[in-house]
Amino acid sequence: MKMKLGFFYHDLLNLYGESGNVKALAYHLKEQGIDVTIDLLTLEDPKDIASYDWIYMGCGIERSLVLALKDAMKYREEFRKAIEGGTFILATGNSFELFGREIRMPKKSYRALDLLSFSTEYKVRTVNDLLVPHAAHPLVGFENHSGATMDSEETPFIDTDSRKEGITKNHFIGTYMIGPLLVRNPHFLQSYLKELILSKDPKFKIRPVKMTLEESAYLTSVNELMKTK
């Protein structure tokens, strides 16, 4: 099996080392015997959206986000087809704001790709370590953002009594959780990896995944965060 991964705006939207998400996913795909290609894409690079099995965007400063938006707007229809067609897209930090209707920053508002129902309004900056329930294992991470989603009709990525944020639609995931998300959450990475592989070949025999060190680091983070609750 071959898989093509695209790290979009790798030089603009990589504020907190989100390249770790790409490296972690690629590493474990290769461990499964999959031939992996990674494209690092930035402004003005041609972008064949339909050719990718997985697309990733990370977090950036506001100016970088606006630059990425202007470039992504040229591929709006291709992104729409990718989301509707079930392409795996992961956008962490403020990059998922690009896919909503509008981004209202303090000094100016921008029309976004308008592929999902929500809008974003920049308010008070939120900076927190995170420990939130998710499936069988809580997610650990970090957030540092001013944006807040408004008027969303999509399913939230996180939906608990204490926290509701992010967006999921088909295989699109957008979340303010950074960390990087896939590096700090090995159980989530394993389930995400399995879902991605089986979407391409339902008969693929997935090998056991060894994440001893990752799970140890994860448990340390969980224990430390629980002490602060």
Disulfide bonds with the S-S distance in Angstrom:
none
